[in-house]
Amino acid sequence: MQLNKFFILSFISALTLISCDEDDNGNAPEFEERDPEEQAIADEDSINNFLDTHFYNYEEFENPSDDFDYMVRFDTIAGENADKTPLSEEENLEMKTVVNNDVEYNMYVLKVREGEGQQPKFTDSTLVNYRGELLNLSAFDNASTPVWFDLTTLIKGFSAGIVEFKGATGYTVNPDNTVDFNDDYGIGALIFPSGLGYFSSSQPSIPPYSPLIFNVQLLGVNEADHDRDGIPSWMEDLNENNDILDDDTDEDGTPNFADPDDDGDGTPTRDEIIINEDGSVEFPDANGNGTPDYLDPDTFQ
């Protein structure tokens, strides 16, 4: 799937792009990257214009046909659609502020249905149906069948948006091994600026500095424990900034969420915590210094 290929390791800095045109000296000029804050303003204008001039297929959700797939679709308010309600006036459109690389961005989450199952944390794995589009509604990716994604590997806009939904409360496995999810999963769309997407990096069918749209269905959620140390990955975000890459207690270059010995004392983290039968986790502090044992290199077994 293109989404998976594009999103993995998206936290790595974008490559420097080189123009294909040659200058007067026969040398290809370097690509000059735009200022992120200035681009955020430009993208906000483009997104607001989209919200004012487009609507979603709310009538299909109000009166679904037998073959309706319950995916959000957008269209322009014009012609026979001139009387449609613009997205900017929808009560179920929410704005969310997200910080990425020290820049604040506004993204928009259209919640057609929030869902009634488990709500993912920003480190969890999610099972989604999706369609990716540009603001001109040209599609650049879609999933014909549900796909599992580790949210820690995705671009910021997608992971920050999908956590606003909940999955289904359950599912049924049919005799032919197909799966039907309960009809209470999250449905909606994510609209976000290029600074929460690929910014200056071009991708197939995605020009640089493109705001993105993802129409989504969130079917399932799995709480992730990437290093299998018994602590859910979201709990290893010690500074609570929604970035698990900058939490590295023993400063060994491996973030805590991927480090089975967080404090580097030679005792695995799993042996320095208590995992109760109900799955809850306790963090003993043997020497009473306010630092739990699994983060305290002076306390080990």
Secondary structure, 3 states (H helix, E strand, C coil): CHHHHHHCCCCCCCCCCECCCCCCCCCCCECCCCCHHHHHHHHHHHHHHHHHHEEECHHHHHCCCCCCCCCCCEEECCHHHCCCCCHHHCCCEEEEEEEECCEEEEEEEEEEECCCCCCCCCCCEEEEEEEEECCCCCEEEECCCCEEEEHHHCCHHHHHHHCCCCCCCCEEECCCCCEEECCCCEEEEEEECHHHCCCCCCECCECCCCCEEEEEEEEEEECCCCCCCCCCHHHHCCCCCCCHHHCCCCCCCCCHHHCCCCCCCCCCHHHHCEECCCCCEECCCCCCCCCCHHHCCCCCC
